[in-house]
C-alpha cells in the first residue's frame, strides 16, 4: 500500500469497519477530524473479536502509534521516585512506556463495548488496537469461565508503548463498603504484582482500580493500594518498580498525602 497521511488512514479504517457490518452501511462519515475520531473509536469499541486482513492491521497499527506519539509518550525513566521503586504520575496511562500497565477490566475481559465511553478499559482497548480484544477472547475461551474478582491475566500491549497489559477485575461496591470488598481489592494488586514478577516484568503502572464505574471509595482504595504494594515489595524483596497512575486531580492529592507523609 502507498504511504498514507493520518487523515487517509483514519478514513480507510472507518470505511473498512463500516463495510464489515451490515447494519452500519447507512452511517454518514462526518467531515470534521474530531467527529471522525469519535466515529472510529466507536467502531473499534463495538467490533466483536474476529480476524482482520493484514492491510487493515498495518494501517491500524500505523494510525494508533502515530496518535499516541502525537499525544506524547512518557517514559518511566523520566519520572522521579517518591520512594525507592515507587512513583506517582498523573497522566494518560495509554501513553506510558513501562513494563506493564494495569487495566481495570470487566469479568469477560473483552473491553468496554460502549461507544466512546470514558472508562480506562475503553481507552486501553481502543489504543492497543483490535488485537487486544482478540487476545483476551482467546485467553477467556481457553479458560472456559469468567475472570474472578481479585485475579489477573496478562496479554501483550500491541500498539501501546508499554510491553504488556495486566487485566484485573476489581470489586463492585453496591452499598456500604465491606471487609470483603477491601480484601478483594488488595487481591487485585497482589495478583498483578505476582503475575508481573512471574513474567519478569520490571515495572508496572496501576490505575485506580474499582474507583470509577465500580464505586470503590477513592481514599480507602488508595490506602489499600499503597499498603499492599509496600508490603509486597518488602516481604518478597521484589525489585519491581511501581507507578501509581492517576488521571484526576482528586486522586493525585490523595496519593500525594499517602506517599509523602
VMD Tcl script that draws the C-alpha trace (Angstrom):
set ca {
  {0.00 0.00 0.00}
  {1.15 3.57 -0.67}
  {2.12 5.80 2.21}
  {-0.90 7.46 3.81}
  {-1.43 10.61 5.80}
  {-3.05 10.25 9.22}
  {-6.33 11.56 7.78}
  {-6.22 8.99 4.97}
  {-5.53 6.20 7.45}
  {-8.48 7.27 9.57}
  {-10.88 7.24 6.62}
  {-9.54 3.88 5.44}
  {-10.14 2.35 8.89}
  {-13.63 3.86 9.18}
  {-14.66 2.56 5.78}
  {-13.23 -0.89 6.47}
  {-15.05 -1.21 9.80}
  {-18.33 0.05 8.30}
  {-18.04 -2.45 5.46}
  {-17.68 -5.33 7.94}
  {-21.10 -4.78 9.47}
  {-24.38 -4.92 7.53}
  {-26.18 -2.65 9.98}
  {-23.50 0.06 9.64}
  {-23.92 0.74 5.92}
  {-26.12 3.80 6.45}
  {-23.56 5.59 8.64}
  {-22.61 9.01 7.30}
  {-18.92 9.78 7.75}
  {-18.53 13.30 9.19}
  {-16.13 15.81 7.65}
  {-14.53 17.09 10.85}
  {-11.40 15.45 12.30}
  {-12.78 15.36 15.85}
  {-16.05 13.77 14.72}
  {-14.21 11.23 12.57}
  {-12.03 10.25 15.53}
  {-15.13 9.74 17.65}
  {-16.73 7.60 14.96}
  {-13.59 5.49 14.54}
  {-13.30 4.93 18.26}
  {-16.96 3.94 18.44}
  {-16.47 1.45 15.61}
  {-13.45 -0.03 17.39}
  {-15.45 -0.25 20.63}
  {-18.39 -2.21 19.20}
  {-16.39 -4.56 16.97}
  {-16.54 -8.16 18.13}
  {-13.29 -10.16 18.37}
  {-12.50 -11.57 14.94}
  {-9.76 -11.64 12.35}
  {-8.89 -8.72 10.06}
  {-6.75 -8.68 6.95}
  {-3.10 -7.68 7.03}
  {-3.63 -4.40 5.18}
  {-6.14 -3.28 7.81}
  {-3.82 -4.24 10.67}
  {-0.89 -2.41 9.09}
  {-2.87 0.80 8.64}
  {-4.46 0.49 12.08}
  {-1.10 -0.01 13.78}
  {0.45 2.96 12.00}
  {-2.55 5.13 12.83}
  {-2.72 4.24 16.53}
  {1.01 4.52 17.09}
  {1.04 7.94 15.46}
  {-1.95 9.08 17.55}
  {-0.13 8.05 20.72}
  {3.08 9.72 19.56}
  {1.16 12.96 19.00}
  {-0.38 12.77 22.47}
  {3.14 12.46 23.87}
  {4.76 9.35 25.34}
  {6.11 9.45 28.89}
  {8.94 7.04 29.66}
  {9.39 5.64 33.16}
  {12.97 6.90 33.09}
  {11.62 10.47 33.02}
  {9.82 10.05 36.35}
  {11.29 10.65 39.79}
  {10.52 8.08 42.51}
  {8.73 9.26 45.63}
  {10.45 6.42 47.48}
  {12.63 3.53 46.37}
  {10.91 1.77 43.47}
  {7.59 3.69 43.79}
  {6.35 6.55 41.59}
  {3.30 8.79 41.41}
  {2.29 10.05 37.96}
  {-0.76 11.96 36.76}
  {-1.49 11.36 33.09}
  {-2.95 9.15 30.38}
  {-1.89 5.57 31.13}
  {-2.12 4.66 27.43}
  {0.87 6.96 26.77}
  {3.16 5.48 29.45}
  {6.21 3.47 28.37}
  {6.95 0.89 31.06}
  {6.83 -2.87 31.54}
  {3.08 -3.27 32.05}
  {0.01 -1.17 32.67}
  {-2.95 -2.45 34.65}
  {-6.41 -2.42 33.13}
  {-9.48 -2.27 35.36}
  {-11.36 -4.89 33.36}
  {-14.79 -6.47 33.44}
  {-15.26 -10.16 34.15}
  {-15.37 -11.09 30.44}
  {-12.03 -9.30 29.82}
  {-13.20 -8.21 26.36}
  {-13.03 -4.47 26.92}
  {-15.76 -1.86 27.01}
  {-18.35 -2.15 24.22}
  {-19.98 1.24 24.95}
  {-19.01 3.66 22.13}
  {-16.62 6.38 23.33}
  {-17.13 5.53 26.98}
  {-14.77 7.32 29.36}
  {-13.56 4.27 31.30}
  {-9.94 3.13 31.28}
  {-10.96 -0.25 29.82}
  {-12.34 1.55 26.77}
  {-9.21 3.69 26.32}
  {-6.76 0.80 26.67}
  {-8.61 -1.41 24.19}
  {-9.05 1.47 21.74}
  {-5.38 2.47 21.57}
  {-3.99 -1.05 21.81}
  {-5.96 -1.97 18.69}
  {-8.34 -4.77 17.80}
  {-5.65 -7.38 18.52}
  {-6.12 -6.88 22.27}
  {-9.79 -7.87 22.27}
  {-8.96 -10.91 20.15}
  {-6.14 -11.92 22.50}
  {-8.45 -11.58 25.51}
  {-11.15 -13.58 23.72}
  {-8.73 -16.45 23.05}
  {-7.49 -16.33 26.63}
  {-11.02 -16.46 28.03}
  {-12.10 -19.21 25.60}
  {-9.21 -21.33 26.81}
  {-10.01 -20.56 30.46}
  {-13.65 -21.51 29.97}
  {-15.19 -19.19 32.56}
  {-15.43 -15.53 33.51}
  {-12.49 -13.93 35.28}
  {-12.83 -13.96 39.06}
  {-12.72 -10.74 41.05}
  {-9.26 -10.16 42.52}
  {-7.41 -12.29 39.93}
  {-5.31 -11.10 36.97}
  {-4.36 -12.06 33.41}
  {-1.55 -10.79 31.16}
  {-1.54 -10.06 27.42}
  {0.75 -8.24 25.01}
  {0.09 -4.49 24.73}
  {0.14 -4.41 20.91}
  {0.11 -0.72 19.88}
  {0.53 0.77 23.34}
  {4.03 1.96 24.32}
  {4.17 -0.45 27.28}
  {5.11 -4.11 26.81}
  {2.13 -5.79 28.47}
  {-1.37 -5.16 29.75}
  {-2.33 -6.86 33.01}
  {-6.10 -7.17 33.33}
  {-7.72 -7.40 36.75}
  {-11.36 -7.37 37.83}
  {-11.97 -5.19 40.86}
  {-14.84 -5.47 43.33}
  {-18.09 -3.65 42.63}
  {-19.30 -1.70 45.66}
  {-23.09 -1.61 45.63}
  {-23.68 -0.05 49.02}
  {-21.71 0.05 52.24}
  {-18.04 -0.85 51.85}
  {-17.30 -4.27 53.38}
  {-14.16 -6.03 54.55}
  {-14.64 -8.49 51.70}
  {-14.57 -5.58 49.21}
  {-11.29 -4.41 50.75}
  {-9.77 -7.89 50.66}
  {-10.76 -8.34 47.01}
  {-9.20 -5.02 46.05}
  {-5.97 -5.92 47.85}
  {-6.06 -9.24 45.96}
  {-6.19 -7.32 42.66}
  {-2.94 -5.55 43.48}
  {-1.26 -8.71 44.77}
  {-2.35 -10.76 41.76}
  {-0.98 -8.15 39.36}
  {2.34 -7.88 41.20}
  {2.82 -11.64 41.37}
  {1.90 -12.06 37.70}
  {4.31 -9.31 36.70}
  {7.15 -10.85 38.67}
  {6.44 -14.31 37.24}
  {6.70 -12.84 33.75}
  {9.89 -10.90 34.52}
  {8.14 -7.55 34.10}
  {10.39 -4.91 35.62}
  {7.83 -2.12 36.09}
  {4.07 -1.88 36.46}
  {1.65 1.06 36.38}
  {-1.52 0.74 38.43}
  {-4.65 2.69 37.62}
  {-7.12 3.46 40.42}
  {-8.78 0.04 40.35}
  {-12.54 -0.08 41.10}
  {-12.88 3.64 41.92}
  {-14.71 4.61 38.73}
  {-17.67 2.62 37.47}
  {-17.29 0.14 40.35}
  {-17.78 2.84 43.05}
  {-15.00 1.89 45.49}
  {-14.32 4.93 47.73}
  {-11.21 6.68 46.36}
  {-9.47 7.36 49.69}
  {-9.76 3.81 51.00}
  {-8.84 2.35 47.61}
  {-5.62 4.38 47.57}
  {-4.77 3.33 51.13}
  {-5.18 -0.34 50.18}
  {-3.12 0.14 47.02}
  {-0.19 1.77 48.80}
  {-0.26 -0.63 51.76}
  {-0.42 -3.71 49.53}
  {2.39 -2.60 47.23}
  {4.70 -1.63 50.08}
  {4.08 -4.87 51.95}
  {4.60 -6.99 48.83}
  {7.85 -5.29 47.88}
  {9.17 -5.65 51.42}
  {8.07 -9.24 52.04}
  {9.10 -10.58 48.62}
  {12.14 -8.33 48.26}
  {10.73 -7.61 44.81}
  {12.67 -5.12 42.70}
  {9.67 -4.31 40.51}
  {9.13 -0.59 40.04}
  {5.56 0.52 40.72}
  {3.87 3.58 39.26}
  {0.62 4.76 40.83}
  {-1.09 6.35 37.85}
  {-3.91 8.81 38.42}
  {-5.96 10.83 35.95}
  {-7.98 13.06 38.27}
  {-6.56 15.79 40.50}
  {-8.54 14.47 43.49}
  {-6.78 11.09 43.24}
  {-3.41 12.79 42.79}
  {-3.91 14.69 46.06}
  {-4.95 11.51 47.89}
  {-1.89 9.56 46.74}
  {0.38 12.52 47.43}
  {-0.80 12.62 51.06}
  {-0.27 8.86 51.45}
  {3.13 8.67 49.77}
  {4.72 11.82 51.14}
  {3.68 11.58 54.78}
}
mol new
graphics top color blue
foreach p $ca { graphics top sphere $p radius 0.5 }
foreach p [lrange $ca 0 end-1] q [lrange $ca 1 end] { graphics top cylinder $p $q radius 0.2 }
display resetview
